[in-house]
């Protein structure tokens, strides 16, 4: 009982348990030993303005912590520790260390600075860490993390506390279950489409890399984003279209109201899996533009013969982007309409980069696309200006083997119709 009281007073006040224990001892001696240690603890708490009967700090669940929060209180199990590293910023030297803490809902990085960085040598994987009044910040990957400041109370292995961290099987999620914000989720999926990697420049002037993929399982399709070192998995073809992969400890955010899986700093991708999974991914017949009819949903292969500058718009309080193109497959022309993520993909830029793009930069992208054959899937609409295809899937680099297979299938159908086979 007395240890629980001391721990609670320490947690609320930010003073060490040793200091609270010394105050309780002095208070008991001051009153001639006429009260118990528990009674002395209540008096010490009262003198400090703490009502032990009412005051209760509730832990935030790690899955509920978002970058827009100011502070957070968590209790979790340490699953990784990282030794201190030195840095220099504007002529000032310092150091930092970090640990990854998890509870039953997810994981989060905790950063310790300068003299607090030495605490990492007292912390072992498997320890329980209680953090009070930790500063929440957003890292460069868009993930929340907790920073230990002078106002933060950090307790290693608080008494009587145990944390159950989810096993990989318990973290596994189907794509239809993904929602924002979700952290530390695992997803087993098949790669449906891979887009061109691209470089970008961060605010500090350093360069990074990113690549987008479409992945799916039997419940749906989502976008998967790989950053920096993970991009090489695509560039070296360790991950290819049709491969089954497992995303480990990814995080989810919504982009254009659709789930997007990100592999952040502490996540990883497992590739080379031999198993196969079904994908809920509608496939449509390949048609020529000439034979398309209003209301059809079809796949076409055509060359880009014109491209118009992107336009931004706002709908239901959310910003969007659209770009129009003229597509020609030799039988006819059609207008292709690319909204939001399809616009990002055809230009190989995110929305913020598209908004800041100069006319000269757009012209350069346009010139590279003109004459390029692409495969698109979409809804056909008849407008006053003619046919248009509202694109919902896009392949800028059609697989040669897959294209040959489709051509052979079409040829076989034509021969069968001609000769009654």
Secondary structure, DSSP 8 states (H G I E B T S, - for coil): -HHHHHHHHHHHH---HHHHHHHHHHHHHHTTT-S-HHHHHHHHHHHTT--TTT-------GGG--TT-SEEEEEEEEEEEEEEEEEEETTEEEEEEEEEEEETTEEEEEEEEGGGGGGGGG--TT-EEEEEEEEEEE-TTS-EEEEE-TT-EEEES-TT-------HHHHB--GGG--SSEEEEEEEEEEEEE---EEEE-TTS-EEEEEEEEEEETTEEEEEEEEGGGGHHHHTTSS-TT-EEEEEEEEEEEETTEEEEEE-TT-EEE---------------B--GGG--TT-EEEEEEEEEEE---EEEEETTEEEEEEEEEEE-SS-EEEEEEEHHHHHHHHTS-HHHHHT--HHHHHHHHHHHTT-EEEEEEEEEEETTEEEEEEEEEESS--HHHHHHHHHHHHHHHHHHHHT-
